[in-house]
Amino acid sequence: MNRELRITDQTNTVSDRPLVTLYTDGACSGNPGPGGWAALLQSGPHERTLKGAEPETTNNRMELTAVIEGLRALKVPSRVAVHTDSAYIVNAFAEGWIEGWRRRGWRTAARQPVKNRDLWEELLQLMQTHEVEFVKVKGHADDARNNYVDGVAVQAIEDLRIELGMR
């Protein structure tokens, strides 16, 4: 049985916004190395898959990029359930890391600059438009949609390698 942890940044209010389910994943071949991301958007009977890759990146950047690109693709403000296997993303909200980073001027508790600040700030900006709930799913388990976006992210790396002659 797949156990999910739900983290929401919004109050439980009634909304007339469309409901979107967003499955995301990032992958990296080496860390850093070539990376890929994928997002599966579902709303009613409609589905759309997005993917991309970068030649030199990290897994965490690809995880964040998948969420950002999925949210960016939405044409109207929506209620979004983001399903991710990224503890990095879920814990940033569930454990209050984001608030601490912002309070400390984007520094960690150890006073080091927060990694991926540019992406965190972009995600927070998108969350001003959409009502976002994070759902933690177990990676590489029995969640078919999570496994699907994982495969698409890995394929995005392979496509990039072929395109750039990186075999």
N, C-alpha and C positions, 0 to 999 in steps of 0.2 A: 504494500500500500504506500502511495506517495504522500508523505506528510508535507504540508505547506505552512509556511510562516508568513503571515500577512502584516505588513507595516504600512500604515497610511499617514500621510502628512496633512490630511484634511479632516475637518469635522464631519460627522455623519449627518449630512443634510440632504434633503430631497433635491434632486437636480433634474432639469429637463435636457441636459446635455446628452449627446449620444454616448453610449457605452462602447468602449473599444478594449479588446484584449490584445496585449502586445507581448509576444515572446521574443526574448533577445538573447544573443550569445556572442562572445568574442573568442577568438582563438589566436595563438601565436606559435610560430615555429622557431623556437629559441625565444628567449625573453631577456633582452630585446631581440627582435628579428622580424621577418615578414609576418604580418598579422592580417586577420580578416574578421569581419563582423557580419551579423545577420539579424534581421528583424522581421517578424511575421505579425502583421496587423490583421485583426479579425473584428468585424462589426456586422452583426446580423449574418446574412448569407455571403457577405463580401470578405475576400481575403486578398492580401497583397504581401509579397515578399520583397524585401530590400536587402542588398548586400554591398559590401565594399571591402577594399583592402589597402594596406599601406606597406611599402617595402621595408621600413625600419620603425618598429613601434614596440609596445608592450601589451601583454594580455589585458591589464587593467584599462589601458587606453581604449582597447577594442571593445571591452565590455561597456564602458561608458559611451563610446561612439554609437554602439547599437541602440542604446536607449535614446540618445539624443536624436539620431536619424529617424527612429520610429516616431518620436513625438513631433519632430519637425515636419514629417510627412502629412500630419493631420491638417485638414483644411479648415476645420472649425474647432472652437474650444470643446473639449470632450472630457468625459470621465474615463480614465485609463487605468486598467489593471496591468501593471508591468510584471511579467513573470520572468524571473532571472535566477540563474544558479550562482550569481556573483555575491559572495558574502561581503566583498569590498563595497558594493553598492548598497546592499540591504543594511549592513551594519552602520554605514555612514549616517543613515537616517534613524535606524532603530536604537543605536547606541549614543546618538546625539553628537557624533563626530562633527557633522556639518556646523552645528551651532558653536561648538568649541573652536573650530578652525576660524570661523568668521569673527568670533569674539576676540581671538588672539591675532587678528590681522592675517589670516590664512597661514598660520603656523600650527604645527602639531604640538602635542603636549610636551614633546622634547624640544620645542622651539625651533624645529626645522621647517623649511618651507613645505607646504602641502604639495605633494606630487599631483599632477594633472589638474591644477587649479583652473586652467582655462576651460577644461571640459566640465568641471564641477560648476563653475559659474554659468556656463551655457545651459547645463541641465537645470539649475535653479531658475534661470530666466524662463525656460520653457514651462516650468512648473507654475509660473505665475499665470499662464494661459490655461493650463489643463489641471483638472483635479486628478492627482496621481496617487495610486496605491501600489506599493511594492509587494510582490508575492514571491517569497523565496522557495525555489524548487530544488530538489536534489539533482545535481548534474549527472549525466550519463547513467540515469536510472530508468524508470518505467514511464516517464512522461514523454509521449510521442512527439509533441510539439517542441519541447526542449531539445530532444534528440534531432529533430528536423533542423532547427536553426543552428545547432552545433555542426551538423553536416554541411549546411550552406556556408557557414563561416570558414570551415576547413577548405571547402571547394573554392571559396573566394581567394584563399592563399594560393592554391594550386593554379587558378586562373591567372593571378598576378605573376607567378613564377614563369608561366608559359609566355605571357605577354612581354615580360622583361628579359626572357632568356636566362632565367635564374636556375635552371635545372641543376 
